[in-house]
Amino acid sequence: MPNASEVASRVHDGVHSANPFQTVSSHSKNSVIAYKIITPISWLVLVITSVYYDFAAPHEGKYSRHTIWRQNSVRHSPFALNSIITSLYWIALFIIQIPYVASLFQNSEQVENHNTAYNLAPHFIFNNLLWMGFIHLWCRSYFWWAELLVIVNFFQLTFTYFRYPSTTKITHAAALAGPLAFSFVALYWTGAAAVHSHHFAGRVAANVFIWTWAVYGGFYLFVFKDWTMGFALSILSAALGVAQFLTVIVAVQWIEAFIIMALLFLVSLAVAVPGVVGKEPFRRGEVVSEDRERAPLLADSSNNV
């Protein structure tokens, strides 16, 4: 008969094995199969939902119903985005997510940091489901509920970002930096639409809060050397600047957006170029081999002998 400590240990292991967001060093056969099935399905459903609501408005709902970008025009705000640039951003993001999804089906010997890909899978699935729910709510004018989903996704992606510092560049951009950057921008985009901040006071507040984009991007650039986050926010700042310029020319919001875009782009380029040419490692996305991790320890041990 097991004693109390053994029972407590089994309960602890059971709770952690049931938690899909727990960082683990290995995965069971059943969890691997589940990730291989659910991950591509969630990605495909989000792609289909995004494309469908780009061109078709929902037929049911209590409030006004529009396509994604028609809603962006109807609820125009100081944080409204340009449809073309933002759509290209998401198309590029969906494309670079394909190698990450494909990596789940490759052998661990073929893919570096293979276990991290499975650790990221539940967060990636959750991100896809939340964005799918967001699109349904956004197109049906449930802005506050849509904002709630954005907040939840922003925090879960932020926690995931700090939990997995070692991923490949493509996986980092596809599963972490790209979705997180848009989640941050969507906090303002959806919130401004929810309060319908097209009035003077709303624009004055927007002229102040837009600089948090530069601060947020600068944090990841200077602390983590994450140029993928910098470039992502630079593109989205361009989407904001173009949208504001084409609708409200006599304003400073588009000027500030373009200034932030330029700053983030230049700093991101300065951070990225040394890593690309091999002078400085990619701090966030670099995958360090086991031999390289052990090298300093081996050197120390040899000196002590």
Rosetta blueprint (number, residue, H / E / L):
1 M L
2 P L
3 N L
4 A H
5 S H
6 E H
7 V H
8 A H
9 S H
10 R H
11 V H
12 H H
13 D H
14 G H
15 V H
16 H H
17 S H
18 A H
19 N L
20 P L
21 F L
22 Q L
23 T L
24 V L
25 S L
26 S L
27 H L
28 S L
29 K H
30 N H
31 S H
32 V H
33 I H
34 A H
35 Y H
36 K H
37 I H
38 I H
39 T H
40 P H
41 I H
42 S H
43 W H
44 L H
45 V H
46 L H
47 V H
48 I H
49 T H
50 S H
51 V H
52 Y H
53 Y H
54 D H
55 F H
56 A L
57 A L
58 P L
59 H L
60 E L
61 G L
62 K L
63 Y L
64 S L
65 R L
66 H L
67 T L
68 I H
69 W H
70 R H
71 Q H
72 N H
73 S H
74 V H
75 R L
76 H L
77 S L
78 P L
79 F L
80 A L
81 L L
82 N L
83 S H
84 I H
85 I H
86 T H
87 S H
88 L H
89 Y H
90 W H
91 I H
92 A H
93 L H
94 F H
95 I H
96 I H
97 Q H
98 I H
99 P H
100 Y H
101 V H
102 A H
103 S H
104 L L
105 F L
106 Q L
107 N L
108 S L
109 E L
110 Q L
111 V L
112 E L
113 N L
114 H H
115 N H
116 T H
117 A H
118 Y H
119 N H
120 L H
121 A H
122 P H
123 H H
124 F H
125 I H
126 F H
127 N H
128 N H
129 L H
130 L H
131 W H
132 M H
133 G H
134 F H
135 I H
136 H H
137 L H
138 W H
139 C H
140 R L
141 S L
142 Y L
143 F H
144 W H
145 W H
146 A H
147 E H
148 L H
149 L H
150 V H
151 I H
152 V H
153 N H
154 F H
155 F H
156 Q H
157 L H
158 T H
159 F H
160 T H
161 Y H
162 F H
163 R H
164 Y L
165 P L
166 S L
167 T L
168 T L
169 K H
170 I H
171 T H
172 H H
173 A H
174 A H
175 A H
176 L H
177 A H
178 G H
179 P H
180 L H
181 A H
182 F H
183 S H
184 F H
185 V H
186 A H
187 L H
188 Y H
189 W H
190 T H
191 G H
192 A H
193 A H
194 A H
195 V H
196 H L
197 S L
198 H L
199 H L
200 F H
201 A H
202 G H
203 R H
204 V H
205 A H
206 A H
207 N H
208 V H
209 F H
210 I L
211 W H
212 T H
213 W H
214 A H
215 V H
216 Y H
217 G H
218 G H
219 F H
220 Y H
221 L H
222 F H
223 V H
224 F H
225 K L
226 D L
227 W H
228 T H
229 M H
230 G H
231 F H
232 A H
233 L H
234 S H
235 I H
236 L H
237 S H
238 A H
239 A H
240 L H
241 G H
242 V H
243 A H
244 Q H
245 F H
246 L H
247 T H
248 V L
249 I L
250 V L
251 A L
252 V L
253 Q H
254 W H
255 I H
256 E H
257 A H
258 F H
259 I H
260 I H
261 M H
262 A H
263 L H
264 L H
265 F H
266 L H
267 V H
268 S H
269 L H
270 A H
271 V H
272 A H
273 V H
274 P H
275 G H
276 V H
277 V L
278 G L
279 K L
280 E L
281 P L
282 F L
283 R L
284 R L
285 G L
286 E L
287 V L
288 V L
289 S L
290 E H
291 D H
292 R H
293 E H
294 R H
295 A H
296 P H
297 L H
298 L H
299 A H
300 D H
301 S H
302 S H
303 N H
304 N H
305 V L
